[in-house]
Amino acid sequence: MDEPLNRVVEIMARLRGPDGCPWDREQNLESLKVYLLEESFEVRQAMEAGDPAALREELGDLLFQVIFQCRIAEEMGWFDIQDVAAGIADKLVRRHPHVFGEGKLSTSGEVVRQWEELKEEERRRGAKRSRLASVPEMLPALLKALRLSEKAARAGFDWKTAAHVFDKVREEIAEWEDASRTGDRVQAEKEMGDLLFSLVNVARKMGFDPEAALQSANGRFLRRFERMEGSLAREGLAMEGVPAARLEDLWEEAKRSEEG
């Protein structure tokens, strides 16, 4: 077995074997959860950086996590990596009849509609009660909100335009403010959640990725805050104790410097 993928599978078997690595042998599906998430985020970071070498390396690390879990599943008698590969291959063929069958589609929109229809057929034949049940429970909240609203929209439950969602956002802001003024923290938290969900829908209707938008905002905040710290450090000052008005001036200066 000289092919690179088969070689990695063999290496994983050796690492988990009696004469393998103590750390690798101790791992289980529970302990690997954190590494799967970590590697996924590192892949995304390499994608956003546009660094081919880093992307190649991070995809390799993510692939290793898949192979690692498949090896543990094989040891438990569940399935192996060949079963996983066969399953996704069958699914791809089944959900692309316009490529592997007789039908023909000409636009990506038609493909998405067909994909959802095929998934819906599979859902009806399976045990899942709702079309939204396919959205993973453990997705980060922002991404989960996007996926839930996308699937609901494809079923016809959606606002007509982004302007209608803006109206909903303004409504949610008012409700959040009302709950906050009463001091009802439970209701205020609920209204904040409704507001965030509405904002995700604005992004969806406008064709934005809300996760990418928030990550971009995080990056801008980090850069500007570091500029403020640098300005104060050059004066021999720490941020603590600096008047709020001065901090606001430094913030605006950092914004202008970045925009310029």
Secondary structure, 3 states (H helix, E strand, C coil): CCCHHHHHHHHHHHHHCCCCCHHHHHCCHHHHHHHHHHHHHHHHHHHHHCCHHHHHHHHHHHHHHHHHHHHHHHHCCCCCHHHHHHHHHHHHHHCCHHHHCCCCCCCHHHHHHHHHHHHHHHHHHCCCCCHHHHCCCCCCHHHHHHHHHHHHHHCCCCCCCHHHHHHHHHHHHHHHHHHHHHCCHHHHHHHHHHHHHHHHHHHHHCCCCHHHHHHHHHHHHHHHHHHHHHHHHHCCCCCCCCCHHHHHHHHHHHHHHHHC
